[in-house]
């Protein structure tokens, strides 16, 4: 993965809009962090292979970035994104890594299941 280039990611979001896509979305603030620090509040979210179709996709911010996907009846929103996989052509794989380089958030879109 390489650091996000917002123009490239925006173009990829445009190329995928209006299609049925499989969504993978996960985030964690350290669900397992309490093993090292019991005062930390663990939280996480995970969605895999939910089918969505968005009518508008936007990346914003100056890093870390946010992506919002406007659907007919709601939104998917992800914040804290720092990297993307440039070698993927049919899928969009975005990730956010914390200061220790650990995965904090992932947003992935694909025409086929993950």
Secondary structure, DSSP 8 states (H G I E B T S, - for coil): -EE--HHHHHHHHHHHTTS-EEEEEEEES-TTGGGT-TTS---EEEEEEEEE-EEEEEEESSSSEEEEEEETTEEEEEEEE-EE-TT-SSSEEEEEE-TTS-EEEEEEEESS--
